[in-house]
Amino acid sequence: MLRLYPDFAENLHRYLFDSGNYPYPIRVRTPAAGIVQPTLHSMHDLLTVNEVFCRHDYLADEKTRVVVDIGSNIGISALYFLTRNSTCRCYLYEPDPRNLARLRTNLAAYGSRYALHPVAVANHSGMVDFGTEPSGRYGGIGLRLTESIQVQCVDINVVLAQVLHREEQIDILKIDTEGAELDIVQAIRRDYLERIQRIYFESPSQRRLYPDLFEQQKYGGVCRLIRRENG
């Protein structure tokens, strides 16, 4: 936080004491874009910024070229990926209408490098009930929250087929769907897995997945599948 936040004291106080007014334009240092300033709408968004930019939950470097971001929320993780270098391309999937509007604002400077799909992603396709709540951070398929909306859902293999039709490989597949992550990862076809370098997803499970293709690491609540050199 000290290294990345020009307004370190302000952000630390907000983080520790849930203080300050929102919306809040937070300033963050990045390697390729200098200081960026996404707009946060609650303390929950500040938690996301800390997890993504400061804790590196979805670690990416300057060589990252293609990212598939499932559960893009208000665009914080996408902003992180897009500011690692000046050429990264992101394919974003987010069904919550409130989050979509905020995402477009936060990524306004990067419109030529991302494609946004206003859908949910799971291990099946069709219309689904999607639970939402005021912060927009914790929504998910089938969750009983403040409100439930109907959204279009697309099978993960359809998503990957569309991306890999355009791209040689996917450097990072990031999945944050509030509970459906493991089912999604387990549903991915083998031929698509062979063209993915890293998979990041939240899961409490210790189950080993695809050990012949990936090394598996646990980082906080995030499971990291990292392509084996001989995989």
Residue frames as qw, qx, qy, qz and C-alpha x, y, z in Angstrom:
[[0.000, 0.885, 0.466, 0.000, 0.00, 0.00, 0.00],
 [0.318, -0.780, 0.088, 0.532, 2.80, 2.41, 0.87],
 [0.372, -0.210, 0.588, 0.687, 4.49, 1.89, -2.48],
 [0.178, 0.374, 0.758, 0.504, 1.39, 1.96, -4.67],
 [0.088, -0.845, -0.525, -0.040, -0.84, 4.59, -3.06],
 [0.270, 0.459, -0.082, 0.843, 0.20, 8.27, -3.40],
 [0.437, -0.536, 0.098, -0.715, -2.46, 8.94, -0.74],
 [0.500, 0.043, -0.843, 0.194, -1.28, 6.17, 1.56],
 [0.020, 0.026, 0.655, -0.755, -2.42, 7.66, 4.89],
 [0.555, 0.091, 0.010, -0.827, -5.93, 8.40, 3.59],
 [0.733, 0.107, -0.563, -0.367, -6.34, 4.93, 2.10],
 [0.371, 0.068, -0.846, 0.377, -4.94, 3.17, 5.15],
 [0.237, 0.040, 0.503, -0.830, -7.39, 5.03, 7.38],
 [0.686, 0.121, -0.198, -0.690, -10.28, 4.10, 5.09],
 [0.644, 0.153, -0.744, -0.091, -9.11, 0.49, 5.05],
 [0.269, 0.036, -0.809, 0.521, -8.70, 0.13, 8.81],
 [0.117, 0.249, 0.568, -0.776, -11.70, 2.12, 9.99],
 [0.178, 0.544, 0.773, 0.275, -14.19, 1.92, 7.11],
 [0.065, -0.695, -0.232, 0.677, -14.15, 5.71, 6.98],
 [0.088, -0.260, 0.444, 0.853, -14.59, 8.35, 4.28],
 [0.586, 0.496, 0.244, -0.593, -17.26, 9.23, 1.76],
 [0.367, 0.040, 0.809, 0.458, -18.01, 7.43, -1.51],
 [0.886, 0.390, -0.015, 0.250, -17.78, 7.58, -4.48],
 [0.441, -0.785, 0.316, 0.298, -14.03, 7.94, -4.00],
 [0.716, 0.656, -0.228, 0.067, -11.48, 8.31, -6.84],
 [0.759, -0.545, 0.282, 0.220, -8.50, 6.33, -5.53],
 [0.387, 0.808, -0.435, -0.095, -5.05, 6.92, -7.02],
 [0.905, -0.218, 0.347, 0.117, -2.86, 3.88, -7.72],
 [0.032, 0.714, -0.589, -0.377, 0.63, 3.67, -9.26],
 [0.928, 0.237, 0.282, -0.050, 1.06, 1.24, -12.16],
 [0.606, -0.319, 0.469, 0.557, 4.11, 0.15, -14.19],
 [0.396, 0.260, 0.614, 0.631, 2.76, 1.01, -17.65],
 [0.003, 0.748, 0.489, 0.448, 0.17, 3.76, -17.17],
 [0.093, 0.362, -0.325, 0.868, 1.58, 5.79, -14.31],
 [0.179, 0.140, 0.677, -0.700, -1.07, 6.80, -11.78],
 [0.262, -0.350, -0.719, -0.539, -4.59, 5.56, -12.55],
 [0.202, -0.039, 0.443, -0.873, -7.70, 6.69, -10.71],
 [0.299, -0.341, -0.831, -0.323, -10.63, 4.24, -10.64],
 [0.411, -0.385, 0.125, -0.817, -13.78, 5.33, -8.84],
 [0.223, -0.103, -0.934, 0.259, -14.75, 3.27, -5.81],
 [0.436, -0.453, -0.331, -0.704, -18.32, 3.16, -4.55],
 [0.770, -0.582, -0.028, -0.260, -17.93, 1.52, -1.13],
 [0.414, -0.655, 0.628, -0.069, -15.44, 0.05, 1.31],
 [0.882, 0.087, 0.463, 0.005, -15.94, -3.26, -0.49],
 [0.666, 0.728, -0.031, 0.160, -14.37, -1.77, -3.62],
 [0.064, -0.843, 0.505, -0.173, -11.36, -0.63, -1.57],
 [0.752, -0.299, 0.586, -0.054, -10.94, -4.22, -0.38],
 [0.853, 0.446, 0.254, 0.100, -10.88, -5.30, -4.03],
 [0.353, 0.879, -0.269, 0.176, -8.21, -2.73, -4.93],
 [0.376, -0.690, 0.602, -0.143, -6.03, -3.92, -2.05],
 [0.848, -0.043, 0.528, -0.021, -6.43, -7.56, -3.00],
 [0.776, 0.579, 0.198, 0.153, -5.70, -6.99, -6.66],
 [0.369, 0.848, -0.214, 0.314, -3.08, -4.22, -6.77],
 [0.229, -0.757, 0.518, -0.327, -1.37, -4.56, -3.37],
 [0.722, -0.297, 0.603, -0.166, -1.69, -8.23, -2.47],
 [0.268, 0.447, -0.723, -0.452, -1.36, -9.44, -6.09],
 [0.711, 0.064, 0.613, -0.338, -4.08, -12.06, -5.82],
 [0.802, 0.526, 0.285, -0.003, -4.08, -12.31, -9.64],
 [0.402, -0.631, 0.383, 0.541, -0.38, -11.82, -10.25],
 [0.708, 0.642, 0.236, 0.176, 0.49, -10.66, -13.77],
 [0.501, -0.473, 0.232, 0.686, 3.71, -9.30, -15.25],
 [0.179, 0.653, -0.230, -0.699, 4.77, -7.17, -18.20],
 [0.000, 0.175, -0.870, -0.460, 4.66, -10.18, -20.53],
 [0.349, 0.409, 0.786, -0.304, 0.92, -10.77, -20.03],
 [0.045, 0.077, -0.518, -0.851, -0.85, -10.41, -23.36],
 [0.501, -0.260, -0.558, -0.609, -4.27, -12.11, -23.18],
 [0.100, -0.005, 0.770, -0.630, -6.53, -12.30, -20.12],
 [0.434, -0.427, -0.636, -0.475, -10.00, -13.77, -19.69],
 [0.033, -0.107, 0.568, -0.815, -11.60, -12.18, -16.62],
 [0.431, -0.426, -0.715, -0.349, -14.77, -13.92, -15.44],
 [0.461, -0.740, -0.441, 0.214, -16.54, -11.91, -12.76],
 [0.465, 0.384, -0.008, 0.798, -15.07, -8.53, -13.69],
 [0.292, -0.659, -0.482, 0.498, -17.13, -6.55, -11.16],
 [0.117, 0.952, 0.133, -0.250, -16.40, -2.81, -11.56],
 [0.659, 0.713, -0.127, 0.206, -13.22, -3.36, -13.58],
 [0.383, -0.834, 0.397, -0.001, -10.53, -3.31, -10.87],
 [0.769, -0.199, 0.553, 0.251, -8.89, -6.60, -11.85],
 [0.661, 0.614, 0.314, 0.294, -9.11, -5.65, -15.54],
 [0.064, 0.979, -0.150, 0.121, -7.48, -2.29, -14.78],
 [0.592, -0.608, 0.508, 0.143, -4.66, -4.14, -13.04],
 [0.780, 0.142, 0.525, 0.308, -4.10, -6.43, -16.05],
 [0.486, 0.802, 0.243, 0.249, -4.34, -3.61, -18.60],
 [0.048, -0.965, 0.228, -0.122, -1.74, -1.49, -16.77],
 [0.813, -0.362, 0.350, 0.293, 0.99, -4.15, -16.61],
 [0.408, -0.107, 0.522, 0.741, 1.98, -3.12, -20.16],
 [0.295, 0.441, -0.054, -0.846, 0.56, -1.25, -23.12],
 [0.378, 0.204, -0.717, -0.549, -0.53, -4.24, -25.21],
 [0.136, 0.107, 0.943, -0.283, -2.51, -6.58, -22.92],
 [0.456, -0.163, -0.446, -0.753, -5.98, -7.50, -24.20],
 [0.209, 0.019, 0.815, -0.541, -8.79, -8.47, -21.82],
 [0.419, -0.282, -0.679, -0.533, -12.01, -10.37, -22.39],
 [0.141, -0.101, 0.588, -0.790, -14.39, -9.42, -19.59],
 [0.420, -0.362, -0.764, -0.331, -17.54, -11.16, -18.33],
 [0.009, -0.117, -0.576, 0.809, -19.86, -9.44, -15.84],
 [0.094, -0.493, -0.789, -0.353, -23.68, -9.75, -15.63],
 [0.191, -0.668, -0.528, 0.489, -24.63, -7.17, -12.94],
 [0.296, 0.791, 0.325, 0.425, -25.96, -4.04, -14.73],
 [0.311, -0.949, 0.028, 0.032, -24.80, -1.73, -11.92],
 [0.668, -0.454, 0.391, 0.442, -21.28, -3.11, -12.09],
 [0.627, 0.422, 0.446, 0.481, -21.23, -2.82, -15.88],
 [0.118, 0.950, 0.146, 0.250, -21.79, 0.94, -15.79],
 [0.452, -0.844, 0.262, 0.118, -19.05, 1.41, -13.21],
 [0.776, -0.107, 0.454, 0.424, -16.67, -0.85, -15.10],
 [0.525, 0.658, 0.320, 0.434, -17.06, 1.15, -18.29],
 [0.106, -0.983, 0.055, -0.140, -16.23, 4.34, -16.40],
 [0.620, -0.657, 0.384, 0.192, -13.15, 2.86, -14.75],
 [0.673, -0.043, 0.574, 0.464, -11.85, 1.44, -18.03],
 [0.410, 0.858, 0.203, -0.233, -12.73, 4.40, -20.25],
 [0.021, 0.818, -0.478, -0.319, -9.10, 4.93, -21.26],
 [0.267, -0.317, 0.890, 0.192, -8.70, 1.32, -22.43],
 [0.722, 0.366, 0.271, -0.521, -11.69, 0.79, -24.70],
 [0.622, 0.576, -0.456, -0.272, -9.56, -0.48, -27.58],
 [0.243, 0.408, -0.865, 0.162, -7.98, -3.23, -25.46],
 [0.248, 0.044, 0.880, -0.404, -10.92, -4.91, -23.81],
 [0.424, -0.198, -0.628, -0.622, -14.13, -6.63, -24.91],
 [0.299, -0.072, 0.637, -0.707, -16.98, -6.64, -22.41],
 [0.405, -0.208, -0.800, -0.391, -19.65, -9.35, -22.38],
 [0.408, -0.300, 0.329, -0.798, -22.65, -8.64, -20.08],
 [0.847, -0.100, -0.432, -0.292, -23.22, -12.29, -19.17],
 [0.654, -0.539, 0.503, -0.168, -22.56, -14.74, -16.36],
 [0.534, 0.434, -0.717, -0.111, -20.30, -17.75, -16.96],
 [0.720, -0.324, 0.520, -0.326, -20.75, -21.25, -15.55],
 [0.250, -0.209, 0.915, 0.236, -20.50, -24.90, -16.63],
 [0.300, 0.510, 0.799, 0.103, -23.74, -24.55, -18.61],
 [0.004, 0.094, 0.264, 0.960, -25.62, -22.05, -20.78],
 [0.208, -0.605, -0.731, -0.239, -29.09, -20.52, -20.40],
 [0.235, -0.688, 0.016, -0.687, -31.01, -18.00, -18.33],
 [0.568, -0.187, -0.682, 0.421, -30.23, -18.12, -14.60],
 [0.389, -0.889, -0.208, -0.125, -31.24, -16.42, -11.37],
 [0.561, 0.315, -0.303, 0.703, -28.41, -14.16, -10.25],
 [0.463, -0.765, -0.386, 0.228, -28.34, -12.83, -6.68],
 [0.350, 0.553, -0.089, 0.751, -27.19, -9.24, -6.19],
 [0.455, -0.701, -0.397, 0.379, -26.60, -6.91, -3.23],
 [0.065, 0.985, 0.091, -0.133, -25.83, -3.18, -2.91],
 [0.359, -0.701, 0.449, 0.422, -22.02, -3.34, -3.09],
 [0.723, 0.602, -0.225, -0.254, -22.03, -5.43, -6.29],
 [0.047, 0.631, -0.773, 0.047, -19.06, -7.43, -5.01],
 [0.325, -0.175, 0.894, -0.253, -20.75, -10.60, -3.78],
 [0.743, 0.299, 0.045, -0.597, -23.32, -11.44, -6.44],
 [0.074, -0.292, 0.927, 0.222, -23.55, -14.90, -7.96],
 [0.541, -0.056, -0.647, -0.535, -25.68, -17.49, -9.69],
 [0.657, -0.344, -0.660, -0.117, -28.36, -18.91, -7.41],
 [0.307, -0.026, -0.571, 0.761, -27.30, -16.89, -4.37],
 [0.251, -0.781, -0.562, -0.106, -30.04, -15.60, -2.04],
 [0.352, -0.066, -0.175, 0.917, -29.11, -11.96, -1.54],
 [0.149, 0.379, 0.278, -0.870, -30.90, -8.60, -1.45],
 [0.612, 0.519, -0.018, -0.597, -32.28, -9.01, -4.95],
 [0.595, -0.004, 0.754, 0.278, -32.43, -11.63, -7.68],
 [0.428, 0.632, -0.191, -0.618, -32.30, -10.86, -11.39],
 [0.885, 0.271, 0.372, 0.070, -32.44, -13.00, -14.51],
 [0.029, 0.776, -0.475, -0.413, -29.26, -12.96, -16.59],
 [0.856, 0.435, -0.255, -0.109, -27.87, -14.80, -19.56],
 [0.618, -0.557, 0.545, 0.102, -25.29, -17.46, -18.68],
 [0.670, 0.603, -0.405, -0.156, -22.68, -18.83, -21.10],
 [0.975, -0.171, 0.029, 0.142, -20.84, -22.14, -20.79],
 [0.394, -0.755, 0.385, 0.356, -17.13, -21.75, -20.01],
 [0.606, -0.027, 0.648, 0.461, -16.18, -23.81, -23.04],
 [0.381, 0.792, 0.415, 0.236, -18.17, -21.53, -25.33],
 [0.160, -0.968, 0.108, 0.157, -16.33, -18.56, -23.83],
 [0.519, -0.523, 0.548, 0.396, -12.92, -20.18, -24.32],
 [0.619, 0.345, 0.606, 0.361, -13.75, -21.32, -27.85],
 [0.257, 0.930, 0.238, 0.113, -14.61, -17.76, -28.85],
 [0.255, -0.897, 0.301, 0.198, -11.45, -16.29, -27.31],
 [0.576, -0.348, 0.649, 0.355, -9.12, -18.99, -28.64],
 [0.621, 0.606, 0.451, 0.206, -10.57, -18.54, -32.12],
 [0.206, 0.964, -0.024, 0.169, -8.96, -15.10, -32.02],
 [0.222, -0.824, 0.507, -0.123, -5.95, -15.70, -29.76],
 [0.589, 0.367, -0.718, 0.051, -3.15, -18.26, -29.89],
 [0.517, -0.198, -0.747, 0.367, -3.22, -18.76, -26.14],
 [0.402, -0.831, -0.163, -0.349, -4.64, -17.32, -22.91],
 [0.337, 0.441, -0.582, 0.595, -2.01, -16.10, -20.48],
 [0.081, 0.002, 0.714, -0.696, -4.38, -15.74, -17.51],
 [0.439, -0.454, -0.622, -0.463, -7.86, -17.10, -16.90],
 [0.021, -0.091, 0.589, -0.803, -9.21, -15.41, -13.76],
 [0.436, -0.433, -0.690, -0.382, -12.47, -16.67, -12.25],
 [0.005, 0.046, 0.603, -0.797, -14.34, -14.98, -9.39],
 [0.415, -0.287, -0.566, -0.652, -17.96, -16.12, -9.35],
 [0.426, -0.346, 0.427, -0.719, -18.74, -16.35, -5.62],
 [0.688, -0.148, 0.614, -0.359, -18.93, -20.11, -5.29],
 [0.886, 0.398, 0.165, -0.170, -19.07, -21.63, -8.77],
 [0.117, 0.801, -0.553, -0.195, -15.33, -21.40, -9.51],
 [0.392, -0.313, 0.863, 0.051, -14.38, -25.04, -8.95],
 [0.674, 0.422, 0.591, -0.135, -17.25, -26.34, -11.08],
 [0.467, 0.851, -0.097, -0.221, -16.17, -24.01, -13.89],
 [0.035, -0.693, 0.705, 0.148, -12.52, -25.07, -13.78],
 [0.504, -0.099, 0.857, -0.031, -13.43, -28.75, -13.73],
 [0.660, 0.571, 0.439, -0.212, -15.65, -28.31, -16.78],
 [0.205, 0.794, -0.378, -0.430, -12.92, -26.91, -19.07],
 [0.939, 0.343, -0.003, -0.022, -12.12, -29.11, -22.05],
 [0.790, -0.338, 0.257, 0.442, -8.64, -30.61, -22.19],
 [0.590, 0.417, 0.293, 0.626, -7.75, -29.03, -25.54],
 [0.037, -0.906, -0.089, -0.412, -8.55, -25.59, -24.13],
 [0.682, -0.709, 0.105, 0.142, -6.60, -26.22, -20.93],
 [0.803, -0.013, 0.243, 0.545, -3.55, -26.92, -23.07],
 [0.354, 0.572, 0.196, 0.714, -3.72, -23.34, -24.39],
 [0.367, -0.883, -0.076, -0.283, -4.01, -21.63, -20.99],
 [0.470, 0.450, -0.535, 0.539, -0.88, -20.62, -19.08],
 [0.073, 0.029, -0.685, 0.724, -2.39, -19.70, -15.69],
 [0.422, -0.563, -0.569, -0.425, -5.75, -20.12, -13.99],
 [0.043, 0.118, -0.555, 0.822, -6.61, -18.08, -10.89],
 [0.517, -0.456, -0.490, -0.534, -9.78, -18.90, -8.98],
 [0.331, -0.417, 0.524, -0.665, -11.16, -18.64, -5.47],
 [0.821, -0.128, -0.492, -0.259, -11.80, -22.01, -3.83],
 [0.534, -0.618, 0.474, -0.328, -11.56, -23.51, -0.34],
 [0.995, 0.065, 0.041, -0.060, -10.94, -26.96, -1.84],
 [0.342, -0.674, 0.615, 0.224, -7.50, -28.57, -1.58],
 [0.873, 0.279, 0.401, 0.011, -8.24, -30.92, -4.48],
 [0.310, -0.426, 0.554, 0.645, -5.38, -31.29, -6.98],
 [0.637, 0.660, 0.263, -0.298, -6.48, -30.35, -10.48],
 [0.727, 0.678, -0.074, 0.078, -4.82, -31.37, -13.74],
 [0.587, -0.695, 0.325, 0.259, -1.43, -32.22, -12.15],
 [0.744, 0.128, 0.436, 0.490, 0.05, -33.27, -15.49],
 [0.346, 0.729, 0.286, 0.516, -0.56, -29.78, -16.90],
 [0.106, -0.833, 0.064, -0.539, -0.30, -27.38, -13.96],
 [0.378, -0.003, -0.654, 0.655, 1.56, -26.80, -10.76],
 [0.376, -0.732, -0.464, -0.329, -0.96, -25.87, -8.07],
 [0.289, 0.104, -0.455, 0.835, -0.39, -23.18, -5.44],
 [0.278, -0.779, -0.562, -0.009, -2.60, -21.68, -2.74],
 [0.277, 0.186, -0.145, 0.932, -2.26, -17.94, -2.15],
 [0.327, 0.014, 0.332, -0.885, -4.63, -16.72, 0.53],
 [0.644, 0.289, 0.564, -0.428, -8.06, -17.72, -0.72],
 [0.598, 0.643, -0.256, -0.405, -6.91, -17.94, -4.35],
 [0.838, -0.063, 0.505, 0.196, -5.91, -21.18, -6.04],
 [0.243, 0.766, -0.409, -0.433, -3.27, -20.76, -8.75],
 [0.891, 0.160, 0.395, 0.156, -2.78, -23.29, -11.53],
 [0.038, 0.826, -0.406, -0.388, 0.52, -22.49, -13.27],
 [0.871, 0.445, -0.157, -0.136, 1.43, -24.24, -16.50],
 [0.778, -0.386, 0.404, 0.288, 4.22, -26.80, -16.17],
 [0.060, 0.674, -0.511, -0.530, 7.10, -26.24, -18.57],
 [0.008, 0.152, -0.930, -0.336, 6.63, -29.74, -19.97],
 [0.413, 0.365, 0.697, -0.459, 2.84, -29.64, -19.66]]
